[in-house]
Amino acid sequence: MQDFLEKIRDAHNDILVFVLFAGCLGVLLYMYPREGQFKFEYAEGRVWQYEDLFAPNDLQIDRLEEEIKADQDAIRNEQAPVYVVDASLVDQKIAQFEKALAKQWPEREQGVIEDLLTSERRDSLKMVEQLTIGAKVINDLYSSGIIDLAQQHEEMGRTDGLLVKNGGTSRSVERQDLYTISEAVLESNRTLNRNPKAEADFLQPIIQQCLAYNLSYDAEATERFVENRLQTVVRTAGNLSAGELIIRKGQLVGKDELRVLNSLESDYENEAGKGRSWWIILLGQALLISLGLVAMVIIIKMLQPEILESPSRITFIILLVLLMALTVKIALEVPTLSIFLAPLCMLPIVIRTFYDARLAILLHVVNVFMLSFIVPSAFEFVFLQIFAGILLLYGMRSLARRSQFFNAALVIFFSYSATYLGLNIIQEGNFEGIHLTNYAWFGGNAVLSMLAFPLIYFIERSFGFVSEVSLLEISDSNNVLLRELSEKAPGTFQHTLQVSNLAEEAIRAIGGNVLLVRAGALYHDIGKMEAPQYFTENQHGINPHDDLGYEESAGIIIMHVIKGIELARKHRLPEEIIDFIRTHHGTTRTEYFYRKAVEEQGKDNVDIAKFTYPGPKPFSRETAVLMMADTVEAASRSLTNYSEENLEALIEGLIGHQQSMGQFENASITFKEITTVKKVFLRKLKNIYHARIAYPDRKE
């Protein structure tokens, strides 16, 4: 039992990695749809590359979506707008006309209006005649209809039709048979002028006051008419009996074949999502996703094995994979969206920001393949996404400027656009199948990909990562901490600048993160600010160590590492930078004070631990190179003769001593790379300390 528990304890990191990827598998399975995947890839105008295909069962053939949509659009375009009649308005307006006429009639006596309207007695036959003429004009106008044209119908042609609804009945009329207010006024004037018995000048203003709209647009009624007609659209194009030939190998897929193949695919996927096949589909998805996740683990282990040692880094990659799957799920399930909107290139952008391009592109490829079996047109999807990812990463070889993120968005748009154009030309043989709306989706995709920028900031703060852009900001000499170092310990500041130059050139020669090693070099000695006078590069003839014991002096020197870590954490420097402070002396000794103590007290009487740095040893090629650069640069200042032989002997001796102490055993750096680093140091130091010719004294 004890052995078993020890094995569990030793393998706890592997178990945690397994649990994280198993959780990722579960979440992906939950998000993925359960429909079966049709095994044939086809498109109109393409050659059928499979064997002859026969109908497996009786099949109802559905019309193509574009055909149904064309019929529906035609119905919507042809539907006459519905205007509703206000039937009560004509009686109200005739009554208004009669009252106005009675009031304005010249021969009217006070109080006669009631007699005029309610009894057989008439004060004036002429008035009655005018009353009849005016009422008929008003009735005729309202019977034809005075229309309040909706804004969208103002440009309607004279012969365009409308549907006039009056109660439970409706009739079709042409626009020219209806009047607006101004047209009704003109028509009333013409009618009165044609009638010799009508006193037109008297009646016209009264009738004009009684004109109002009795036809108004009813959008809801119009939509109901449209919906009723849409129900009549035919959605099927016939039937196919089991065993009938659908398409032969080598045959072009035309409209008729496309209808049948679409119907067969729909029937297959509907049946595959029912009953026992649901579990079979789930099993297949689990197998494919598992293979994809295993491939990711293998890729990470080959390229960046340290990621597998960090649960936070594994969690970061898994969350990115889940985020990409979520965007695809949303794009597929929301009818108004397109799969082209899913910003899958965010994954390689973010991974490239923190790791190298090889890891980014390979994880992107695996992720695209894992998503391809749930999207339509899988081949086009894979080709589009992988090609965009390759071009994107080529354009992001360096992330030294934030503007490169905007350039990345342009690369995404143009790569999608060019690939889509090429694929459609191949499939269609012309430009007619290209939908311009897809280019709008590509633009939206590029814009959404820009969300990688705030996402990177969030990841840096949440997971403690550091991007190349952040490294540039940290390396700025105007940074508060570096300014303080240059003021309090100017000699140390100059030393760090020289170390950063040496380390930067060396890491560039052997391969590594140049910006990281430069930033680490600039901050590795910030702990010396606490007591700058105890370090030779800041001394001016007075050495305070002369008044101290060797152990006390060694303790002060060693303490600059501890103080540096405290300062870095106080100023919230990333852990990657603090690693350089922590490891730049490894577990070496303060050699000068140790040897002096041994000379005076004897080796057996000296506690070596008090002269030894706490470590840890460098654990990356960047921290290893910094240790070498720091030691070589500091020691080179003590030389009196900067010949190539002396410089080479110094470099070989110092780095050889570090190797003999096992300082690089935890770092991923080879003997060949260490040899390359030595050559770089020698070349750089020769350039720094190159001999100058002696100029003769200038005499006036």
C-alpha positions in Angstrom: 0.0 0.0 0.0 2.9 2.3 0.9 4.5 1.7 -2.5 1.3 2.4 -4.3 0.8 5.7 -2.5 4.4 6.6 -3.3 3.8 5.9 -7.0 0.7 8.0 -6.9 2.6 10.8 -5.3 5.4 10.6 -7.8 2.9 10.5 -10.7 0.6 13.2 -9.4 1.5 15.6 -12.2 0.8 13.0 -14.9 -2.5 12.2 -13.2 -3.5 15.9 -13.1 -2.7 16.3 -16.8 -4.8 13.2 -17.5 -7.7 14.6 -15.5 -7.5 18.0 -17.2 -7.6 16.5 -20.7 -10.4 14.1 -19.6 -12.4 17.1 -18.5 -11.7 18.7 -21.9 -13.0 15.6 -23.6 -16.2 15.6 -21.5 -16.9 19.3 -22.2 -16.3 18.8 -26.0 -18.6 15.8 -26.1 -21.3 17.8 -24.3 -21.0 20.7 -26.9 -20.8 18.5 -30.0 -24.1 17.7 -31.8 -25.3 14.1 -31.9 -26.2 13.9 -35.6 -24.5 11.4 -37.7 -21.9 12.6 -40.2 -22.7 11.9 -43.9 -19.6 10.1 -45.3 -19.8 11.7 -48.8 -18.4 15.1 -49.8 -20.1 16.7 -52.8 -21.0 20.0 -54.3 -22.8 21.1 -57.4 -20.6 21.1 -60.5 -18.1 18.7 -58.9 -17.4 15.2 -60.2 -18.8 12.3 -58.1 -15.6 10.5 -57.1 -17.2 7.6 -55.2 -18.8 4.4 -56.5 -22.3 4.3 -58.1 -24.8 5.4 -55.4 -28.2 3.8 -55.1 -31.1 4.8 -52.9 -30.9 2.6 -49.7 -34.7 3.0 -49.0 -37.7 4.9 -50.3 -36.8 8.5 -50.2 -38.7 11.8 -50.5 -36.8 14.3 -52.5 -36.7 17.8 -51.1 -36.2 20.9 -53.2 -33.0 22.9 -52.7 -33.1 25.6 -50.1 -32.3 28.2 -52.7 -35.2 27.1 -54.8 -37.6 27.3 -51.9 -36.1 30.6 -50.9 -36.5 31.9 -54.4 -40.3 31.0 -54.3 -40.6 32.6 -50.9 -38.9 35.8 -52.0 -41.1 35.9 -55.1 -44.2 35.7 -52.8 -42.9 38.4 -50.6 -42.1 40.6 -53.6 -45.4 40.0 -55.4 -47.7 40.3 -52.4 -49.8 43.4 -52.7 -49.9 45.6 -49.6 -53.2 45.4 -47.7 -55.0 48.6 -46.9 -58.0 48.5 -44.5 -61.2 50.6 -45.2 -62.6 52.7 -42.4 -66.3 52.1 -43.4 -67.8 54.5 -40.8 -65.9 57.5 -42.1 -68.1 58.2 -45.2 -71.2 58.6 -43.1 -69.4 60.9 -40.6 -68.0 63.0 -43.4 -71.4 63.3 -45.2 -73.0 64.4 -42.0 -70.2 66.9 -41.5 -70.8 68.2 -45.0 -74.5 68.6 -44.5 -74.0 70.6 -41.3 -71.3 72.8 -42.8 -73.5 73.5 -45.9 -76.6 74.3 -43.8 -74.6 76.7 -41.7 -73.1 78.5 -44.7 -76.2 78.6 -47.0 -77.0 82.3 -47.6 -80.8 82.0 -47.3 -80.7 79.9 -44.1 -82.8 81.1 -41.2 -81.7 80.7 -37.6 -82.7 77.3 -36.3 -83.7 75.8 -39.6 -80.9 73.2 -39.6 -82.9 70.7 -37.6 -85.8 71.1 -40.0 -83.5 70.7 -42.9 -82.1 67.5 -41.7 -84.8 65.8 -39.8 -88.2 66.6 -41.5 -89.7 66.7 -44.9 -90.0 70.5 -44.9 -87.3 72.3 -46.9 -86.6 76.0 -46.8 -84.9 76.0 -50.1 -85.0 73.5 -53.0 -81.8 74.9 -54.3 -80.1 74.1 -51.0 -81.4 70.6 -51.2 -80.1 70.2 -54.7 -76.6 71.4 -53.7 -76.7 69.1 -50.7 -77.5 66.1 -52.9 -74.7 67.0 -55.4 -72.1 67.4 -52.6 -73.0 64.3 -50.7 -72.8 62.2 -53.9 -69.3 63.6 -54.7 -68.1 62.8 -51.2 -69.7 59.3 -51.3 -68.1 58.5 -54.7 -64.6 59.6 -53.5 -64.8 57.5 -50.3 -66.3 54.6 -52.3 -63.2 54.6 -54.5 -60.9 55.2 -51.5 -58.7 58.0 -50.2 -55.5 56.3 -49.4 -52.9 57.2 -46.7 -49.9 55.8 -48.6 -47.2 54.2 -46.3 -43.7 55.6 -46.8 -42.5 52.4 -48.4 -45.3 52.6 -51.0 -44.8 56.2 -52.0 -43.0 55.3 -55.2 -45.6 52.8 -56.3 -46.5 52.8 -59.9 -50.0 53.8 -61.2 -50.8 50.3 -62.3 -49.4 48.5 -59.2 -51.9 46.6 -57.3 -53.2 46.9 -53.8 -55.5 44.7 -51.7 -58.3 46.7 -50.1 -59.9 45.0 -47.1 -63.4 46.0 -46.0 -64.7 43.9 -43.1 -64.5 40.3 -44.1 -64.0 40.8 -47.8 -61.1 42.1 -49.8 -60.7 43.2 -53.4 -57.7 44.0 -55.6 -57.4 47.5 -57.0 -54.8 49.4 -58.9 -53.1 52.4 -57.4 -54.5 54.7 -60.1 -58.1 53.9 -58.9 -57.4 55.4 -55.5 -57.0 59.0 -54.4 -54.6 60.8 -52.1 -56.1 63.9 -50.4 -54.7 66.2 -53.1 -55.9 63.9 -55.9 -59.4 63.7 -54.2 -59.5 67.5 -54.2 -58.8 67.7 -57.9 -61.3 65.0 -58.7 -64.0 66.7 -56.7 -63.3 70.0 -58.5 -63.5 68.3 -61.9 -66.8 66.6 -61.0 -68.4 69.8 -59.8 -67.3 71.7 -62.8 -68.8 69.1 -65.1 -72.2 69.4 -63.4 -74.0 72.6 -64.6 -76.4 72.5 -61.6 -73.6 72.5 -59.1 -72.4 75.8 -57.5 -68.8 74.7 -57.7 -67.2 77.8 -56.0 -69.5 77.4 -53.0 -69.3 73.6 -52.6 -65.5 73.0 -53.3 -64.1 74.5 -50.0 -66.8 72.7 -48.0 -66.2 69.3 -49.6 -62.4 69.8 -49.2 -62.8 70.2 -45.5 -64.6 66.9 -45.4 -61.9 64.9 -47.1 -59.8 62.5 -44.9 -58.0 59.1 -45.4 -60.3 56.1 -45.2 -57.6 53.6 -46.4 -54.6 52.9 -44.1 -51.8 50.3 -44.4 -52.2 47.2 -42.3 -48.7 45.6 -41.9 -50.0 42.7 -39.8 -52.7 41.8 -42.4 -50.2 42.0 -45.2 -47.9 39.7 -43.3 -50.7 37.2 -42.6 -51.5 37.1 -46.3 -47.8 36.5 -47.0 -47.6 33.7 -44.4 -50.7 32.0 -45.7 -49.2 32.0 -49.2 -45.8 30.8 -47.9 -47.6 27.7 -46.6 -48.4 26.8 -50.1 -44.8 26.7 -51.3 -44.0 23.2 -52.6 -41.0 21.8 -50.7 -40.7 18.4 -52.4 -39.6 17.5 -55.9 -40.9 13.9 -56.0 -40.0 10.5 -54.6 -37.3 7.9 -55.2 -37.8 4.2 -54.6 -35.3 2.0 -52.8 -32.6 0.6 -55.2 -33.0 3.4 -57.8 -29.7 4.9 -59.1 -28.9 8.3 -57.7 -25.6 9.1 -59.4 -22.8 7.2 -61.2 -19.1 7.4 -60.5 -17.5 10.2 -62.6 -20.8 12.0 -63.2 -21.1 15.7 -62.6 -23.4 16.7 -59.7 -26.2 18.7 -61.2 -29.3 20.3 -59.7 -31.3 17.1 -59.9 -28.5 15.0 -58.3 -27.9 17.7 -55.7 -31.6 17.6 -54.6 -31.4 13.8 -54.1 -28.0 13.9 -52.3 -29.2 16.6 -50.0 -32.3 14.6 -49.2 -30.3 11.5 -48.6 -27.9 13.3 -46.3 -30.7 14.8 -44.3 -32.5 11.5 -44.0 -29.3 9.8 -42.9 -28.4 12.3 -40.3 -31.9 12.4 -38.8 -32.0 8.6 -38.5 -28.5 8.4 -37.2 -29.4 10.7 -34.3 -32.1 8.3 -33.0 -32.2 5.2 -30.9 -29.1 3.1 -30.4 -27.1 5.0 -33.0 -27.0 8.0 -30.6 -24.6 6.1 -28.4 -22.6 4.9 -31.4 -22.2 8.5 -32.6 -21.1 9.5 -29.1 -18.6 6.7 -29.0 -17.2 7.7 -32.4 -16.9 11.4 -31.3 -15.2 10.3 -28.1 -12.7 8.3 -30.1 -11.9 11.1 -32.5 -11.6 13.8 -29.9 -9.4 11.5 -27.7 -7.1 11.0 -30.7 -6.9 14.7 -31.2 -6.1 15.4 -27.6 -3.5 12.7 -27.5 -1.9 14.3 -30.6 -1.8 17.6 -28.7 -0.1 16.0 -25.8 2.5 14.4 -28.1 3.1 17.7 -29.9 3.6 19.6 -26.6 5.9 16.8 -25.3 8.0 17.0 -28.4 8.2 20.8 -28.7 7.6 22.3 -25.2 7.8 19.5 -22.6 7.9 22.0 -19.7 4.2 22.8 -20.4 3.2 19.4 -19.2 4.9 20.1 -15.9 2.7 23.1 -15.3 -1.0 22.6 -14.6 -1.7 26.3 -15.3 -0.1 26.1 -18.8 -2.1 22.9 -19.6 -5.3 24.6 -18.3 -4.5 27.6 -20.5 -4.3 25.5 -23.7 -7.4 23.5 -22.8 -9.4 26.6 -22.2 -8.3 27.9 -25.7 -9.4 24.7 -27.3 -12.8 24.9 -25.5 -13.2 28.5 -26.5 -12.7 27.7 -30.2 -15.2 24.8 -30.0 -17.7 27.2 -28.3 -17.4 29.7 -31.2 -18.1 27.0 -33.7 -21.1 25.7 -31.8 -22.6 29.2 -31.6 -21.9 29.8 -35.4 -23.7 26.5 -36.2 -26.7 26.8 -33.9 -27.6 30.5 -34.5 -29.4 30.5 -37.9 -28.4 34.1 -38.8 -24.7 33.4 -38.4 -22.1 31.6 -40.6 -19.4 29.2 -39.8 -17.1 31.6 -41.5 -17.5 33.9 -38.5 -15.9 31.5 -36.0 -12.5 33.1 -35.2 -10.4 29.9 -35.0 -7.2 31.8 -35.8 -7.3 33.3 -32.3 -5.8 30.0 -31.0 -2.5 30.2 -33.0 -2.3 34.0 -32.3 -2.5 33.5 -28.5 -0.2 30.4 -28.4 2.3 32.1 -30.7 2.4 35.1 -28.3 3.6 32.9 -25.4 5.3 30.0 -27.3 6.9 29.4 -30.7 5.2 29.3 -34.1 5.8 25.5 -34.5 3.7 24.7 -31.4 1.0 27.2 -32.5 0.5 25.9 -36.0 0.5 22.2 -35.0 -2.0 22.7 -32.2 -4.1 24.8 -34.6 -4.1 22.0 -37.2 -5.1 19.4 -34.7 -7.9 21.7 -33.3 -9.2 22.3 -36.8 -9.3 18.6 -37.5 -11.2 17.9 -34.2 -13.8 20.5 -35.3 -14.1 19.4 -38.9 -16.4 16.4 -38.4 -19.2 18.6 -37.0 -19.2 21.4 -39.6 -20.6 21.3 -43.1 -18.2 21.1 -46.1 -15.4 19.7 -43.9 -12.8 19.7 -46.7 -13.3 23.4 -47.4 -13.4 24.2 -43.7 -10.1 22.4 -43.0 -8.3 23.9 -46.1 -9.6 27.4 -45.3 -8.6 27.3 -41.6 -5.2 25.7 -42.0 -4.1 27.9 -44.9 -5.2 31.0 -42.9 -3.2 29.8 -39.8 0.0 29.2 -41.8 -0.1 32.7 -43.5 -1.0 34.3 -40.1 1.9 32.7 -38.3 4.3 33.6 -41.1 3.3 37.2 -40.7 3.7 37.0 -36.9 7.3 35.8 -36.8 8.0 38.6 -34.4 5.6 40.3 -32.0 7.7 43.3 -31.2 4.9 45.8 -31.9 1.3 45.8 -31.0 0.4 47.0 -34.6 1.3 43.5 -35.7 -2.0 42.3 -34.2 -3.8 44.6 -36.6 -1.7 43.3 -39.5 -2.7 39.8 -38.4 -6.3 40.7 -38.8 -5.7 41.8 -42.4 -3.8 38.6 -43.1 -6.8 36.6 -41.8 -9.2 38.5 -44.0 -7.2 38.2 -47.2 -6.2 34.6 -46.7 -9.9 33.6 -46.1 -11.0 35.6 -49.1 -8.4 34.3 -51.5 -8.9 30.7 -50.4 -12.7 30.9 -50.6 -12.4 32.5 -54.1 -10.1 29.7 -55.3 -12.2 26.9 -53.9 -15.4 28.3 -55.5 -13.8 28.8 -58.9 -12.7 25.1 -58.8 -16.1 23.8 -57.7 -18.4 26.1 -59.8 -16.2 26.7 -62.9 -17.3 30.3 -62.8 -17.8 33.3 -60.5 -21.6 32.9 -60.1 -21.4 30.7 -57.0 -19.4 33.3 -55.0 -21.6 35.0 -52.3 -20.4 38.4 -51.5 -22.0 38.1 -48.0 -19.3 35.6 -47.1 -16.7 38.3 -47.5 -18.6 40.3 -44.8 -18.3 37.2 -42.6 -14.6 37.1 -43.3 -14.3 40.7 -42.2 -16.3 39.9 -39.0 -13.9 37.0 -38.4 -10.9 39.2 -38.7 -12.4 41.8 -36.3 -13.3 39.1 -33.8 -9.8 37.7 -34.0 -8.6 41.1 -32.7 -10.2 40.0 -29.4 -7.0 38.0 -29.0 -5.3 41.2 -27.9 -7.4 41.8 -24.7 -7.5 38.0 -24.2 -3.7 37.9 -24.1 -3.7 40.7 -21.5 -6.2 38.6 -19.4 -4.1 35.5 -19.8 -0.9 37.3 -18.6 -2.7 38.5 -15.5 -4.5 35.3 -14.8 -1.8 32.7 -15.5 1.3 34.8 -14.9 2.5 34.5 -18.4 4.5 37.1 -20.2 4.2 38.0 -23.9 6.9 39.5 -26.2 5.1 42.8 -26.1 5.1 42.9 -22.3 8.8 42.0 -22.4 9.5 45.0 -24.6 7.6 47.2 -22.1 9.5 45.7 -19.2 12.9 46.3 -21.0 12.3 50.0 -21.5 15.1 51.8 -19.7 12.5 54.4 -18.6 10.9 51.8 -16.4 10.8 53.0 -12.8 12.9 50.1 -11.4 15.6 50.5 -14.1 15.7 54.3 -13.6 16.2 53.7 -9.9 19.0 51.2 -10.6 20.8 53.6 -12.8 20.6 56.4 -10.2 21.5 54.3 -7.1 23.9 51.9 -8.7 25.2 53.3 -12.0 28.0 50.8 -12.2 25.7 47.9 -11.8 23.4 49.4 -14.4 26.2 49.6 -16.9 27.1 46.0 -16.0 23.5 44.8 -16.7 23.5 46.6 -20.1 26.7 44.8 -21.1 25.4 41.4 -19.8 22.1 41.9 -21.7 24.1 42.5 -24.9 26.2 39.4 -24.4 23.3 37.2 -23.5 21.1 38.5 -26.3 23.7 37.7 -29.0 24.4 34.3 -27.5 20.7 33.2 -27.2 20.1 34.4 -30.7 23.0 32.2 -31.9 21.7 29.0 -30.2 18.0 29.7 -30.5 15.8 30.9 -27.7 13.7 33.8 -26.5 15.9 36.9 -27.1 13.5 39.4 -25.6 13.1 37.2 -22.4 16.9 36.9 -21.9 17.4 40.6 -22.5 14.7 41.6 -20.0 16.0 39.1 -17.4 19.6 40.4 -17.8 18.4 44.0 -17.2 16.8 43.0 -13.9 19.0 40.2 -12.6 21.1 42.5 -10.3 18.4 44.9 -9.1 19.0 43.6 -5.5 22.3 45.5 -5.4 20.4 48.8 -5.1 19.9 48.0 -1.4 23.7 48.3 -0.7 25.4 49.4 -3.9 28.7 50.4 -2.2 29.5 46.7 -1.4 29.8 45.8 -5.1 33.1 46.7 -6.9 31.5 48.2 -10.0 29.9 50.9 -7.8 33.0 51.6 -5.6 35.3 54.6 -6.0 38.5 53.8 -4.1 36.7 52.9 -0.8 35.9 49.2 -0.1 33.6 48.7 2.9 34.5 45.0 2.9 37.9 45.9 4.4 36.2 46.5 7.7 34.0 43.3 7.6 34.7 39.6 8.2 34.6 37.2 5.3 31.4 35.5 6.3 29.7 38.9 6.8 30.9 40.1 3.4 29.7 36.9 1.7 26.3 37.3 3.4 25.9 40.8 2.0 26.9 39.7 -1.5 24.5 36.7 -1.4 21.7 38.8 0.0 21.4 40.8 -3.3 19.7 37.8 -4.8 17.1 37.7 -2.0 16.6 41.5 -2.1 16.3 41.4 -5.9 13.4 38.8 -5.7 11.7 41.0 -3.1 12.0 44.1 -5.2 10.8 42.3 -8.3 7.7 41.0 -6.5 7.0 44.4 -5.0 7.0 45.9 -8.5 5.0 43.0 -9.9 7.5 41.7 -12.4 6.5 38.4 -14.0 7.8 35.2 -12.6 9.8 34.5 -15.8 11.9 37.6 -15.0 12.2 36.7 -11.3 13.6 33.3 -12.4 16.7 35.1 -13.8 17.2 36.9 -10.5 16.9 33.7 -8.6 19.2 31.6 -10.8 21.9 33.9 -12.1 24.4 32.6 -9.5 22.9 29.2 -9.2 24.4 27.3 -6.3 27.9 28.7 -6.8 30.1 30.3 -4.1 31.3 33.8 -3.4 34.6 32.5 -4.4 36.8 35.4 -3.4 35.6 35.5 0.2 35.5 31.8 0.5 39.1 31.3 -0.5 40.2 34.2 1.8 38.4 32.5 4.7 40.0 29.1 3.9 43.5 30.7 3.7 43.1 32.3 7.2 41.0 29.7 9.0 41.6 26.4 7.2 39.1 24.5 5.1 37.7 22.5 8.0 36.9 25.5 10.0 34.9 27.3 7.2 31.2 26.7 6.8 30.8 26.5 3.1 27.1 27.0 3.3 27.6 30.6 4.4 29.5 31.3 1.2 27.1 29.5 -1.2 24.2 31.1 -3.1 20.8 29.5 -2.3 20.0 28.7 -6.0 18.2 27.1 -7.7 20.4 26.3 -10.7 19.4 27.6 -14.1 16.6 25.5 -15.6 16.4 26.9 -19.1 18.8 27.8 -21.8 18.0 31.5 -21.3 18.8 31.4 -17.5 21.9 29.3 -18.2 23.2 31.8 -20.8 22.6 34.7 -18.4 24.7 33.0 -15.7 27.6 32.6 -18.2 27.2 36.2 -19.5 27.1 37.6 -16.0 30.2 35.9 -14.8 32.2 36.5 -17.9 31.3 40.2 -18.2 32.1 40.9 -14.5 35.4 39.0 -14.6 36.5 40.6 -17.9 36.7 44.0 -16.1 39.6 42.8 -14.0 41.8 42.0 -16.9 44.8 44.2 -17.7 45.6 42.7 -21.1 42.6 42.2 -23.4 44.3 40.0 -25.9 42.4 37.3 -27.7 44.3 34.6 -25.8 43.6 36.2 -22.4 39.9 36.6 -23.2 39.5 33.1 -24.5 41.3 31.7 -21.4 39.0 33.7 -19.1 35.8 32.5 -20.9 37.0 28.9 -21.0 38.0 28.9 -17.3 34.9 30.5 -15.9 32.3 28.6 -17.9 34.3 25.4 -17.5 34.2 25.9 -13.7 30.4 26.4 -13.8 30.1 23.2 -15.8 32.2 21.3 -13.4 29.9 22.4 -10.6 26.9 21.0 -12.5 25.3 24.4 -12.8 23.7 23.6 -16.2 22.5 20.1 -15.5 18.9 21.2 -15.2 18.9 23.5 -18.3 18.0 22.3 -21.8 21.4 23.4 -23.2 23.9 21.1 -25.0 27.7 21.0 -25.0 27.6 22.2 -28.6 25.4 25.1 -27.7 27.7 26.1 -24.8 30.7 26.0 -27.2 28.7 28.4 -29.5 28.0 30.7 -26.6 31.7 30.8 -25.8 32.5 31.9 -29.3 29.9 34.6 -29.2 31.2 35.9 -25.9 34.8 36.0 -27.3 33.7 37.9 -30.4 31.7 40.4 -28.5 34.4 41.0 -25.8 37.0 41.5 -28.5 34.8 44.2 -30.1 34.3 45.8 -26.7 37.9 45.8 -25.6 39.5 46.2 -29.0 43.0 47.9 -29.1 43.2 51.4 -30.3 46.1 53.1 -32.1 48.1 55.6 -30.0 47.6 59.1 -31.4 50.6 61.5 -31.1 50.3 64.4 -28.8 48.9 67.4 -30.6 51.1 70.5 -30.3 49.9 73.9 -30.8 
